[in-house]
Amino acid sequence: MTLLPFIASLPANSFKKLPLLATLGTGSFFLITGSSFAQAADTAPAIDTGDTAWMLVSTAFVLMMTIPGLALFYAGMVRKKNVLATLMQSFALCCIMSIVWMVAGYSLAFTTGTPWIGGVSRMFLNGIGAHIQNGADIAFTLGADSPNATTMTIPESLFMMFQMTFAIITPALISGAYAERMKFSAMCIFSVLWSLLVYAPIAHWVWSPMGWLAGLGTADFAGGTVVHINAGIAGLVCALVLGKRKGFGQDDLSPFNLTYAIIGASLLWVGWFGFNAGSAVGANGRAAMAMATTQIAAAGAGVAWMLVEWLRSGKPTVLGVISGAVGGLVAITPAAGFVLPGSALIIGLITGVICYWSATSLKHMMGYDDSLDAFGVHGVGGIVGAMLTGLFAYGPLSATDANPSGITGSLHQFMVQGEAVIVTILWCGIISFVLLKAIDLTMGLRVTPDEELEGLDMSLHGERIN
């Protein structure tokens, strides 16, 4: 006990260096002496510089997925007269969604609120800098006033930015379904309303400590439901409401420049490490496993699509292998932090085959014009990945003190995943349809036949590639 006055006099950060001290809670340090203990200090939650550095990099990686990754990927698959308009869609949405997220999206998705939607306490990011002093911030607690509060090791401004990049890319993914025929003004209005009425609520349901799907035990590590199924279903609804492109099934609608597409797919693949490994929200073992499973699943799906196409048509194509790899990246997204490498390979191989079928046979059987296969790759791949997560989840990867067994693959977990998938499809499908119909009745959704024939580059933006 004679050590206590000395211990109490030490600076708070020195307790981390004493082997006899145990860290409990969020910065309260205790010395154990026989049957008694004494609280020596109480400090604010500390930021981990390693976690923060990794999340800064991950955030930049995910932003790169939209610009230039997705922009080039989609632009390379449209006709020459629509390349600039397609690039414009991704770049403009990056700007618009950043503001929407700052104004309301983040608050609706990640403040406590109710199980159905967040609150308004972070509107315009109000209060996000309250703890910054002399250039230093403290770690924050996600859902601080909820029973499932989670203490983070990064500043809230960084968590907000990381999640912003997800809110940016999701509506940009939808643009692949309505490419070459939607009015730019209609796209802007639809994307803003969709982000607030579809993306933010589903993100809250799945990722907020208060979310009702999270409460059911839904496993979605990086956005199988929130990003990919969401974007894929909205894309399918867009394709159905807008109708087919002029000349679909008759004219040559082949890609203008697959070099752009393969560069874009490559940037997506690299950026996806930020997407998936960054969703561990720290530089830790789970992030490392998520990185490994991401690489393996993408490779497996790329090979699977390539082989099936080779057997069916006699030639493996550039468009096929990059589409397969992206499908594998989509499918592993919900599973990345829950499965081991062997399971990731299985997920990739299965997804490559199924996405090939959905982007070719299913689309032709159903007769819809999903221009760049937003539904065929992201919607279908997201569903496959979400469901297989329920079968292959490896408990120790998600185990905690509160849940020592973690989330383990089982029939029960498979059913939980299925419920989350169905809820996402229904909410997204219904709200997307209502928004599109309302916009069509008020300002119109589709460009005129003459504008479509001329190309969106010139008719909407007054520019063209020479």
C-alpha positions as MATLAB code, in Angstrom:
seq = 'MTLLPFIASLPANSFKKLPLLATLGTGSFFLITGSSFAQAADTAPAIDTGDTAWMLVSTAFVLMMTIPGLALFYAGMVRKKNVLATLMQSFALCCIMSIVWMVAGYSLAFTTGTPWIGGVSRMFLNGIGAHIQNGADIAFTLGADSPNATTMTIPESLFMMFQMTFAIITPALISGAYAERMKFSAMCIFSVLWSLLVYAPIAHWVWSPMGWLAGLGTADFAGGTVVHINAGIAGLVCALVLGKRKGFGQDDLSPFNLTYAIIGASLLWVGWFGFNAGSAVGANGRAAMAMATTQIAAAGAGVAWMLVEWLRSGKPTVLGVISGAVGGLVAITPAAGFVLPGSALIIGLITGVICYWSATSLKHMMGYDDSLDAFGVHGVGGIVGAMLTGLFAYGPLSATDANPSGITGSLHQFMVQGEAVIVTILWCGIISFVLLKAIDLTMGLRVTPDEELEGLDMSLHGERIN';
ca = [
       0.000    0.000    0.000;
       2.964    2.346    0.416;
       3.230    2.497   -3.373;
      -0.147    4.157   -3.818;
       0.899    7.777   -3.114;
       3.746    7.363   -5.606;
       1.481    5.780   -8.221;
      -1.124    8.495   -7.824;
       1.504   11.174   -8.433;
       2.556    9.782  -11.823;
       1.294   11.287  -15.121;
      -1.687    9.424  -16.534;
       0.171    8.125  -19.597;
       2.841    6.490  -17.437;
       0.395    3.852  -16.185;
       0.539    2.128  -19.576;
       4.178    1.252  -18.865;
       3.652   -0.433  -15.479;
       3.250   -4.216  -15.742;
       1.413   -4.472  -12.389;
      -1.472   -2.302  -13.620;
      -4.491   -3.524  -15.516;
      -6.447   -1.312  -17.876;
     -10.170   -1.519  -17.267;
     -12.941    0.205  -19.200;
     -12.014    3.373  -21.063;
      -8.936    4.613  -19.299;
      -9.461    3.845  -15.597;
      -6.333    2.243  -14.108;
      -6.215    0.166  -10.937;
      -3.505   -1.341   -8.756;
      -4.416   -4.729   -7.338;
      -3.161   -5.186   -3.753;
      -4.441   -8.321   -2.001;
      -8.206   -8.082   -1.599;
      -8.401   -4.346   -2.245;
      -7.745   -2.031   -5.171;
      -7.425    1.698   -5.566;
      -8.365    3.818   -8.558;
      -5.278    5.777   -9.496;
      -6.397    7.849  -12.443;
      -9.219    8.429  -14.883;
      -8.432    9.637  -18.363;
     -10.389   10.240  -21.547;
     -10.503    7.529  -24.229;
      -7.152    7.485  -25.991;
      -6.626    7.587  -29.739;
      -4.466    4.793  -31.114;
      -2.091    6.304  -33.662;
      -1.629    3.031  -35.551;
      -5.381    2.527  -35.937;
      -5.806    6.151  -36.957;
      -3.043    5.946  -39.570;
      -4.541    2.813  -41.118;
      -8.018    4.344  -41.217;
      -6.697    7.510  -42.883;
      -5.179    5.315  -45.605;
      -8.322    3.167  -45.880;
     -10.498    6.238  -46.280;
      -8.360    7.483  -49.160;
      -8.454    3.998  -50.728;
     -12.254    3.845  -50.641;
     -12.559    7.334  -52.131;
     -10.244    6.158  -54.919;
     -12.741    3.398  -55.647;
     -15.257    5.968  -56.889;
     -12.898    8.512  -58.420;
     -11.193    7.376  -60.535;
     -11.878    3.632  -60.087;
     -15.615    3.232  -60.690;
     -15.661    6.235  -63.017;
     -13.163    4.589  -65.377;
     -14.643    1.117  -64.963;
     -18.088    2.296  -66.061;
     -16.827    4.797  -68.664;
     -14.859    2.092  -70.438;
     -18.009   -0.015  -70.898;
     -20.276    2.577  -72.532;
     -20.231    3.862  -76.087;
     -17.883    6.677  -77.093;
     -20.661    9.284  -77.160;
     -21.430    8.667  -73.477;
     -17.964    8.340  -71.926;
     -17.709   11.860  -70.519;
     -21.277   11.773  -69.173;
     -20.521    8.515  -67.378;
     -17.330    9.927  -65.856;
     -19.326   13.016  -64.872;
     -21.880   10.936  -62.986;
     -19.301    9.422  -60.623;
     -17.423   12.688  -60.115;
     -20.558   14.771  -59.538;
     -21.975   12.195  -57.123;
     -18.718   12.296  -55.161;
     -19.276   16.027  -54.649;
     -23.025   15.849  -53.983;
     -22.967   12.873  -51.609;
     -20.157   14.410  -49.557;
     -22.403   17.369  -48.773;
     -25.495   15.219  -48.162;
     -23.527   13.049  -45.728;
     -22.148   16.087  -43.911;
     -25.551   17.792  -43.653;
     -27.775   14.876  -42.628;
     -26.666   11.407  -43.749;
     -24.113   10.745  -41.035;
     -26.442   11.853  -38.269;
     -29.329    9.732  -39.561;
     -27.129    6.651  -39.944;
     -24.887    6.680  -36.865;
     -26.343    8.686  -34.004;
     -28.368    6.690  -31.519;
     -31.966    7.664  -32.288;
     -34.235    4.632  -32.508;
     -33.735    1.118  -33.921;
     -35.173    2.432  -37.186;
     -33.332    5.705  -37.777;
     -30.679    7.850  -36.115;
     -31.226   11.255  -34.581;
     -30.329   14.807  -35.586;
     -27.589   15.572  -33.063;
     -24.876   15.489  -35.748;
     -26.719   17.442  -38.442;
     -24.159   19.622  -40.257;
     -21.656   17.667  -38.083;
     -22.700   19.717  -35.094;
     -20.539   18.994  -32.032;
     -18.035   16.784  -33.821;
     -15.153   19.026  -32.713;
     -16.242   19.462  -29.118;
     -13.331   17.448  -27.683;
     -10.511   18.921  -29.767;
      -7.994   20.907  -27.721;
      -4.617   22.210  -28.895;
      -4.961   20.228  -32.096;
      -5.567   16.932  -30.301;
      -8.796   14.939  -30.274;
      -9.951   12.005  -28.185;
     -11.416    8.699  -29.259;
     -15.207    8.611  -29.392;
     -17.889    6.159  -28.397;
     -20.290    5.010  -31.100;
     -23.786    4.842  -29.640;
     -22.593    6.379  -26.366;
     -26.087    6.569  -24.894;
     -27.178    3.101  -25.991;
     -26.831   -0.303  -24.294;
     -24.455   -1.446  -27.055;
     -22.004    1.456  -26.944;
     -18.679    0.801  -28.684;
     -15.538    2.728  -27.805;
     -13.458    3.514  -30.885;
      -9.707    4.176  -31.030;
      -9.952    6.794  -33.795;
     -11.398   10.326  -33.798;
     -15.029   10.692  -34.807;
     -14.081   12.967  -37.697;
     -12.159   10.067  -39.260;
     -14.955    7.552  -38.694;
     -17.375   10.015  -40.296;
     -15.072   10.435  -43.304;
     -14.576    6.679  -43.731;
     -18.323    6.141  -43.741;
     -18.761    9.088  -46.112;
     -16.774    7.247  -48.788;
     -19.264    4.358  -48.560;
     -22.171    6.780  -48.897;
     -20.472    8.214  -51.993;
     -19.834    4.994  -53.874;
     -23.219    3.345  -53.258;
     -25.371    5.701  -55.399;
     -22.525    5.842  -57.922;
     -22.791    2.046  -58.317;
     -26.468    2.433  -59.247;
     -25.502    4.560  -62.247;
     -24.266    1.456  -64.030;
     -27.859    0.279  -64.456;
     -29.238    3.477  -66.010;
     -26.132    4.422  -68.001;
     -26.647    6.167  -71.350;
     -30.270    7.228  -70.808;
     -31.061    9.045  -67.526;
     -31.238   12.835  -67.335;
     -28.430   14.338  -65.287;
     -30.834   16.532  -63.284;
     -33.041   13.524  -62.473;
     -29.971   11.535  -61.410;
     -28.940   14.274  -58.965;
     -32.376   14.526  -57.336;
     -32.874   10.766  -57.179;
     -29.438   10.183  -55.636;
     -29.937   12.794  -52.887;
     -33.369   11.477  -51.893;
     -32.275    7.846  -52.180;
     -29.266    8.456  -49.944;
     -31.452    9.926  -47.192;
     -34.446    7.594  -47.479;
     -32.774    4.279  -48.371;
     -29.037    4.277  -47.697;
     -29.003    6.075  -44.326;
     -31.806    3.982  -42.741;
     -30.340    0.651  -43.871;
     -26.862    1.691  -42.702;
     -28.426    2.485  -39.330;
     -30.268   -0.844  -39.174;
     -27.145   -2.883  -39.879;
     -24.191   -0.891  -38.480;
     -25.501    1.315  -35.676;
     -25.348   -0.158  -32.156;
     -29.077    0.623  -31.977;
     -29.985   -0.856  -35.385;
     -32.700   -3.475  -35.329;
     -30.981   -5.764  -37.873;
     -27.770   -5.521  -35.854;
     -29.830   -6.553  -32.839;
     -30.964   -9.677  -34.677;
     -27.327  -10.649  -35.234;
     -26.901   -9.722  -38.911;
     -23.303  -10.203  -40.042;
     -22.300   -7.588  -42.621;
     -18.648   -6.706  -42.232;
     -18.280   -4.046  -44.915;
     -21.540   -3.586  -46.795;
     -23.063   -6.624  -48.496;
     -26.553   -5.414  -47.618;
     -25.883   -1.727  -47.010;
     -23.883   -1.094  -50.195;
     -24.141   -3.863  -52.771;
     -27.602   -5.382  -52.433;
     -28.909   -1.865  -51.867;
     -27.261   -0.490  -55.020;
     -28.055   -3.583  -57.085;
     -31.774   -3.585  -56.286;
     -32.040    0.161  -56.879;
     -30.248   -0.368  -60.191;
     -32.685   -3.093  -61.226;
     -35.648   -0.857  -60.409;
     -34.064    1.979  -62.402;
     -33.568   -0.297  -65.402;
     -37.190   -1.470  -65.255;
     -38.709    1.993  -64.801;
     -36.539    3.683  -67.447;
     -36.862    0.928  -70.015;
     -34.273   -0.294  -72.508;
     -31.748    1.804  -74.369;
     -32.571    2.663  -77.962;
     -31.297   -0.150  -80.156;
     -30.954   -2.636  -77.282;
     -30.722   -6.105  -78.798;
     -30.335   -4.691  -82.313;
     -27.560   -2.091  -82.488;
     -23.923   -2.514  -81.523;
     -23.735   -1.398  -77.861;
     -20.251   -2.788  -77.256;
     -17.814   -0.974  -74.947;
     -15.814    1.943  -76.339;
     -12.560    1.389  -74.452;
     -11.884   -1.699  -72.348;
      -8.503   -0.224  -71.428;
     -10.385    2.317  -69.287;
     -12.459   -0.507  -67.819;
      -9.516   -2.695  -66.812;
      -7.699    0.283  -65.263;
     -10.869    1.120  -63.351;
     -11.324   -2.486  -62.205;
      -7.706   -2.579  -61.035;
      -8.198    0.596  -59.001;
     -11.371   -0.878  -57.535;
      -9.504   -4.031  -56.516;
      -6.735   -2.122  -54.737;
      -9.193    0.312  -53.169;
     -11.268   -2.605  -51.891;
      -8.574   -3.355  -49.323;
      -9.528   -0.073  -47.681;
     -13.190   -0.974  -48.078;
     -12.911   -4.389  -46.405;
      -9.767   -4.352  -44.261;
     -10.604   -0.789  -43.215;
     -13.931   -1.991  -41.866;
     -12.036   -3.570  -38.968;
     -11.671    0.091  -37.874;
      -8.148   -0.596  -36.707;
      -4.727   -1.931  -37.636;
      -5.247   -5.400  -36.202;
      -5.439   -9.094  -36.959;
      -9.009   -8.926  -38.198;
      -8.016   -6.297  -40.752;
      -5.194   -8.559  -41.936;
      -7.565  -11.505  -42.366;
     -10.066   -9.297  -44.191;
      -7.315   -8.240  -46.583;
      -6.336  -11.861  -47.259;
      -9.898  -13.063  -47.836;
     -10.581  -10.105  -50.137;
      -7.657  -10.955  -52.404;
      -8.467  -14.659  -52.508;
     -12.185  -14.254  -53.213;
     -11.575  -11.744  -56.006;
      -9.033  -14.047  -57.629;
     -11.331  -17.064  -57.315;
     -14.293  -15.278  -58.872;
     -12.188  -13.872  -61.711;
     -10.911  -17.348  -62.570;
     -14.378  -18.913  -62.260;
     -16.031  -16.358  -64.604;
     -13.144  -16.671  -67.068;
     -13.342  -20.471  -67.193;
     -17.118  -20.610  -67.574;
     -17.021  -18.022  -70.339;
     -14.135  -19.847  -72.022;
     -16.028  -23.131  -71.994;
     -19.251  -21.554  -73.213;
     -18.012  -19.170  -75.919;
     -14.554  -20.519  -76.708;
     -12.735  -17.335  -75.683;
     -11.974  -15.723  -72.312;
     -12.589  -11.970  -72.492;
     -11.139   -8.956  -70.716;
     -14.635   -7.773  -69.803;
     -15.398  -11.195  -68.366;
     -12.392  -11.573  -66.095;
     -12.664   -8.051  -64.672;
     -16.404   -8.482  -64.113;
     -15.752  -11.750  -62.315;
     -13.118  -10.234  -60.062;
     -15.423   -7.351  -59.146;
     -18.166   -9.892  -58.409;
     -15.812  -11.695  -56.021;
     -14.946   -8.428  -54.301;
     -18.660   -7.739  -53.893;
     -19.428  -11.168  -52.447;
     -16.583  -11.162  -49.931;
     -17.544   -7.708  -48.652;
     -20.060   -8.913  -46.025;
     -17.873  -11.913  -45.162;
     -14.356  -10.452  -45.161;
     -13.937  -10.162  -41.387;
     -15.926  -13.284  -40.576;
     -14.424  -16.075  -42.732;
     -11.106  -17.838  -43.252;
      -9.183  -17.981  -46.576;
     -10.501  -21.398  -47.599;
     -14.074  -20.202  -47.261;
     -13.178  -17.022  -49.152;
     -12.000  -19.117  -52.105;
     -15.254  -21.075  -52.106;
     -17.267  -17.838  -51.971;
     -15.264  -16.448  -54.883;
     -15.630  -19.527  -57.077;
     -19.378  -19.800  -56.474;
     -19.923  -16.090  -57.048;
     -17.965  -16.026  -60.298;
     -20.244  -18.674  -61.790;
     -23.504  -17.201  -60.472;
     -22.672  -13.620  -61.474;
     -21.734  -14.796  -64.969;
     -25.137  -16.442  -65.241;
     -26.990  -13.403  -63.880;
     -25.180  -10.927  -66.152;
     -25.792  -13.025  -69.265;
     -28.568  -15.622  -69.121;
     -30.795  -14.099  -66.424;
     -30.708  -10.622  -67.977;
     -31.683  -11.966  -71.383;
     -34.390  -14.241  -69.960;
     -36.002  -11.385  -68.017;
     -35.512   -8.821  -70.776;
     -34.337   -5.856  -68.674;
     -31.506   -3.550  -69.751;
     -29.111   -3.356  -66.812;
     -26.575   -1.433  -68.897;
     -23.364   -2.228  -66.998;
     -24.676   -5.087  -64.813;
     -25.116   -3.155  -61.577;
     -27.729   -5.679  -60.499;
     -26.087   -8.679  -62.141;
     -22.799   -8.137  -60.307;
     -23.532   -6.042  -57.222;
     -27.084   -7.119  -56.435;
     -26.625  -10.827  -57.110;
     -23.044  -10.919  -55.799;
     -24.111   -9.130  -52.634;
     -26.931  -11.614  -52.021;
     -24.638  -14.611  -52.575;
     -21.979  -13.169  -50.268;
     -24.429  -12.247  -47.506;
     -25.992  -15.702  -47.483;
     -22.685  -17.592  -47.613;
     -21.433  -15.518  -44.682;
     -24.127  -17.223  -42.653;
     -22.691  -20.624  -43.564;
     -18.944  -19.995  -43.386;
     -18.518  -17.502  -40.523;
     -15.630  -18.533  -38.220;
     -16.495  -17.602  -34.646;
     -13.069  -16.633  -33.218;
     -12.716  -13.800  -35.762;
     -15.664  -11.943  -34.230;
     -15.424  -13.216  -30.634;
     -15.541  -10.670  -27.813;
     -15.605  -10.820  -24.039;
     -19.367  -10.348  -24.204;
     -19.751  -12.990  -26.931;
     -16.871  -15.502  -26.589;
     -18.135  -17.761  -29.373;
     -18.505  -14.955  -31.916;
     -20.683  -15.284  -35.006;
     -20.464  -18.865  -36.248;
     -21.806  -20.331  -39.463;
     -25.020  -22.249  -38.851;
     -28.552  -22.711  -40.121;
     -29.700  -20.073  -37.645;
     -27.159  -17.526  -38.894;
     -28.073  -18.390  -42.485;
     -31.705  -17.556  -41.673;
     -30.705  -14.301  -39.981;
     -28.749  -13.338  -43.094;
     -31.731  -14.198  -45.257;
     -33.979  -11.927  -43.217;
     -31.569   -9.008  -43.638;
     -31.347   -9.649  -47.390;
     -35.142   -9.740  -47.802;
     -35.677   -6.603  -45.728;
     -33.047   -4.738  -47.759;
     -34.581   -5.840  -51.062;
     -38.086   -4.821  -50.024;
     -37.235   -1.440  -48.506;
     -34.853   -0.461  -51.268;
     -37.092   -1.738  -54.060;
     -40.252   -0.029  -52.845;
     -38.715    3.343  -51.960;
     -36.605    3.422  -55.142;
     -39.689    2.761  -57.269;
     -41.708    5.492  -55.543;
     -38.875    8.032  -55.907;
     -38.345    7.250  -59.589;
     -42.041    7.484  -60.404;
     -42.381   10.780  -58.518;
     -39.403   12.272  -60.341;
     -40.682   11.001  -63.687;
     -44.058   12.649  -63.120;
     -42.572   15.993  -62.072;
     -39.411   16.571  -64.087;
     -38.925   13.494  -66.205;
     -36.361   10.710  -65.840;
     -35.157    9.960  -69.317;
     -33.488   12.042  -72.006;
     -35.362   12.498  -75.281;
     -34.844   10.001  -78.125;
     -32.880   12.607  -80.082;
     -30.627   13.348  -77.089;
     -30.012    9.649  -76.564;
     -29.173    9.198  -80.231;
     -26.736   12.130  -80.156;
     -25.144   10.907  -76.943;
     -25.226   12.324  -73.424;
     -21.775   13.868  -73.675;
     -22.970   16.474  -76.162;
     -26.686   16.670  -75.381;
     -26.318   17.060  -71.592;
     -22.845   18.538  -71.130;
     -21.910   20.124  -74.450;
     -18.640   18.211  -74.660;
     -17.322   15.246  -76.611;
     -14.261   13.067  -77.074;
     -12.619   13.808  -80.421;
];
